[in-house]
Amino acid sequence: MADQLSPDEKFDLITRNLQEVLGEEKLKQVLQERELKVYWGTATTGKPHVAYFVPMSKIADFLKAGCEVTILFADLHAYLDNMKAPWELLELRVKYYEQVIKAMLESIGVPLEKLKFVKGTDYQLSREYTLDVYRLSSMVTEHDAKKAGAEVVKQVEHPLLSGLLYPGLQALDEEYLKVDAQFGGVDQRKIFTLAEKYLPSLGYAKRAHLMNPMVPGLTGAKMSSSEEESKIDLLDSREDVKKKLKKAFCEPGNIQNNGVLSFVKYVLFPLHGDFCIKRDPKWGGDKIYTVFEDVEKDFAEEMIHPGDLKASVEVALNQLLEPIRKKFALPELRKLTNLAYPDPSKTRKGGKAGGGGGGEDDELVPSRLDIRVGKIISVEKHPDADSLYLEKIDMRGIESQAMLLCASIEGDPRRVEPLDPPEGSSAGDRVFVEGYESGKPDDRLNPKKKVWEKLQVDLKISDECVAQWKDKQLMTKLGQITCKTLKGGNIS
């Protein structure tokens, strides 16, 4: 196909559905002379989920346009990012990522022989690369390094030096992989601009950058490997897919932050060129759409019911996942999965295998609590008491018993403040305790076990007005939870 395309047609295919492109003229110039060399990197941290089909579909576009594509398994970056991947698991996770990414590409019909797969530590530990890291470190300010990684590297109150190195290493990868362009999510824009600023200072060429939009997760916020409720895992069963889609945020007529609709736009349409809404004949029967804008328009006008959209996406998604499930049903890949991602429930002290259960011997850990950001819609004075009660809390469609967490000062009932999530948070964002990001919350807290009551004792406000559990911060993916003034207060 690529041989039959003009340079302009290749450019259109390479850039379709992207949110932003830096260096368009450079891309066009290269395409006039030869095929484009581009790389996509992924840090080998949490398990890849269905949002990874978004970059996979773009990689398919790159190959159709004749690009030379390199996929980087960034194992060293996974460790540098606040040790999201323990050193002893790095090799296993690279193997897992390689198997699952190849399975994804095969499921959408991408020929693997046209791709080049590289592991970061194969060249990032070399003498030349290490020297360039030192050279770059002598030029990049702490401010620029921290700013560049703000949306990618995990943000904590006392960041490790490794997190500041992360953006610079990603910039150097462009030179050492000998590419014309780097492809990634728009959340990496600041790293891309850092690369454009500093690589020429080392005598290296400035590259172009291709950016995908960030696809909303099932809760309406960004789909994240560390937030179980926001994502569908590539190995989830058909039953799990149905259950998660059923709970997904998909408000009638709302096309903003709609993860189900975004999956249709950025995965299903690029791969298939059409999309079928399946529905009962009494509601008009099946309808095939050949343009996404028509799907979006009909959903906005409530001509497509959220239940029909979810059911139709479920069918299409299972078609993509089934080859991956079959591949990972092989004994050697089941073993690899269990080794690369050990079940946290089996590492609890005296614990029993089996997630989220609240068994008698389960360790009391804060990951058992399902705490979410909520938006207060209205507040009214209680008719029978000198206090306030909440009329409504928006949890972005998540089924939950809403309870507002507040800071208070013991002995002073008038001093109460709600906790504040980081700026930019959305209703439904998961709140977790630092160091307990990956645990699965209990499906339902057993009141006889008093799990909340026992954990709540250690919830406090620090002298810096940061919410903590046993001196570890309460956080969302955007940063720490705070209150305005109640230093040393209790949380209840």
Disulfide bonds with the S-S distance in Angstrom:
none
